[in-house]
Amino acid sequence: MRIVWSPLAIERAYEAAKYIARDKPEAARSWLEGVFEAVELLEAFPQSGRMVPEIGLPEYREIVYRKSYRIVYYVDKPTVRILTVRNFAQLLDHAELGLD
C-alpha cells in the first residue's frame, strides 16, 4: 500500500507538535516522529486501525496514538490516505474527511 498524507493532516500533526513544544521541545520531536512511524505501519497493515465510530464505514479508519490523538485515514486500495490528526478532546469535523 502507498501512504498519501493530505495537506490538512500534515498541518494538524505539526500544529500538535508545535503545541507540545511550548513546554517540551524534545517531547514534541519524539511525538511527531512517532506519528510518522505509526502511519508507516499502515503500508503493511492498512486494516490495523479501528473503524471511526462516528462514521461507521469500514474504509474510514483511525489509529489511536498515545491515548489522546486520532490519526484518521481512508483505505482506497492501493492507497491509504491520511485525512487528519486530531486530539480526542476535539470533535471530528466530517468536512475534513470529505463527508460533507
N, C-alpha and C positions, 0 to 999 in steps of 0.2 A: 504494500500500500504506500501511497505517496501522501505526505503531510503538506497541507497548504494552510498557512495562517492568514486570517483576514486582517486587514489593517486595524480594525477595531480591537481584535483580540490582542494584537501586539501592543497597541496603545494602552489597553486596560492592564496588561501584565506589567508594563513599565510604570504606569501610574501607581499600581500597588507597591512595586519595588521602591519607587520614589517616596511613598508614604512611610514605608518601613525604614528607609534610610535616614529619615529625620532623626530617629533615635539610635539606630544601629546600622551603619553603612555596610559592615561586613555581613550582617544577617540578611540585608536586602540582596546583596550579590548572591549569597548562597540560596536564598529563596527563589530568585529568578532563574538561576542555573537549574534548580530542582524542578521548576515548572517545565523548562525545555526538555529536561531528561524524562519527566513523566510523559510528556507528549510523544517523545521519540518511541516509547514502548508501543504506541498505537500502530506503528508501522507493521509490527508482527502480530499484535493483538487488538485489532480495531473494536472488537465487541467487549473488551475488558471493562469498560466503563458501564455504569448503570444507565437505564433509561431516565431521561429527565422527567421527574414526577409531574411537573406542571403541564407537560406536553403529551406524554403517554404514547409517543410514536417510536418504534424501535430504531429508526435511523438517527434520531436525536439522542445523544448520549452525553454523559459527563463523567469526568474523573473528579473525585473529591480529593483535594490536595491540602495536606497538613490540617485537616479537620475544619478549616474555615474558608477555603476557596473552592470554587467550582470552575472547572475547565470544560466548557460546553462545546461539543463538536457534532458534526453531521457526517455520517458514513455514506459515501456516494462512490461505490467501488469503481475504479481502483484508487479513489482518493478519500482521505479523511480531511475534512475542512474544520479547522479550529475557528469557532464563531466568536467566542467571548471568554473572558476570565472575570469572574465576579466573586466578591466576598459574600458569604452566606447571609450577612446582615442586609444586603441589597436585594431588592426584588428583581426577579429576572424579567427583563424587558423583551417581550416577544418580537418587537420590531428589530431588535439586534440580531434575531435569528432568522429574519426574513419571513416571519409568520403573519405579520400584519400589513 
